[in-house]
C-alpha cells in the first residue's frame, strides 16, 4: 500500500506497515539502544521476551513478518508477554513502594525537626522578652511557622514528585494488569505502537536545545550569582533589560530543577518536532517563554529562572494541536498530555511559594493560542508539512535561542570575572 493510499485511508504514519524497519532473516529482537539480537528459533525469542526483566525489548522480528513489530503483534508470544508484564508491574510497584517509604521517612524527619525547633525558638524568644508561653501557644506558633517554611515546602514537593506520584503510577499499572489481560492486547496495540514509533524518531533540533541548556547549566557552576547575571531579575527587566526574557529560560535554580526540565524538554520536544515539524518547535518555545516571562514579571515579585514557560507552551500547543488533528495520535496517548497539565497544577499549588505559576500559566496559554491560530482543525492522518515561510521563521527563532544561550553564558562569565 502506498503512502498516499494510507493517508487517504486515514492511517497515521505510526500505524502503517512501513512504520518500522524491515525485518532481518530468522527471529530476533531489537533493544532500546537499537541493537539487534538474533535468536535461533521462535522458542528462543519467546524465552527472551519472557525473561526481559529490564523492559529492554523494543521490537521483534520473525520470518512471518516482513518488518519489525511489537511483541504484542506476534501470535504465540501472548503467554511470554503476560509473564513479563506480571513481573514488570510487580517489581515496579515494589521499587516505588520502597521509595515512597524512604521519602516519607525523610519528610517526617524534616517536619518533626522543624516543628520542635520552632517550639524552642519561640520559647527562647518569649523568655528573652520576659513572657511565658503556654504549651498550646507554642504548638500553634510552631505549626504556623511550619506551614510557611520554604524548606518543608520543598521537602513536601520532593515527596509528592519522587515518592507519591511514581508509587501511584506503579500501583495503577499493577491494577490495570487485570484489565489488560481481560480485553486482550489488540486494544492496547495502537498506543504501544505510537509510543514505540515516537521513541525511534530523530529530533535533531530538540537535541540542539538540550545541548544549549546543558552548556548554560555548566556555566552556572562557575562562582558568582548567575541569576543576577542572566536570570529574570524583575527590577532590571522592568528597567529595560528585555533580553532577560530570553536568557532566563536557559538557567535553572538547582540540579533537580534542571533534570526535570531536561526530561520534559526531551519528551515534549521530540513529540512536537516529529508531528508539527521543527520550525514550530522553536517558534512556540520563544513565544511561550516570552509570554510566560512577561506574565511572571507582572504577577510575581521574586526573580525567576527556568525553561518552564517554554515547556508549558509546548504542552499547551500539543494538547490543542493533537485535539485538532485527532488522527495523528491515539486518544490514550493524548490523555497523558492532559495529565501533565493536571500534575503541573498540583505541583504549582503545593509549591506556590517557590514555583512561578504565572510563567507556567502564561506559557501554557501562549502555546494553546499558537496552535489554535496556526493549525486549523483537520481530519487528515498526514502530518503537516513545513512551508518555506515556516522554515525561514523557524531558522530566525533558532538563531534567537542560540544567541540567547550565548548571551547568558557571556553575562554569567562576565559576572565571575568582575567578581
Secondary structure, 3 states (H helix, E strand, C coil): CCHHHHHHHCCCHHHCHHHCCECCCCEEEEECCCCEEEECCHHHHHHHHHCCCCCCEEEEECCCCCECECHHHCCCCHHHHHHHHHHHHHHHHHHHHHHHHHHHHHHHHHHHHHHHHHHHHHHHHHHHCCCCCCHHHHHHHHHHHHHCCHHHHHHHHHHHHHHHHHHHHHHHHHHHHHHHHHHCCHHHHHHHHHHHHHHHCCCHHHHHHHHHHHHHHHHCCCCCCHHHHHCECHHHHHCCCCCHHHHHHHCCCCHHHHHHHHHHHHHHHHHHHHHHCHHHHHHHHHHHHHHHHHHHHHHCCCCECCCHHHHHHHHHHHHHHHHHCCCCCCHHHHHHHHHHHHHHHHHHHHCCCCCCHHHHHHHHHHHHHHHHHHCCCCCCCCCCCCCHHHHHHHHHHHHHHHHHHHHHHHHHHHHHHHC
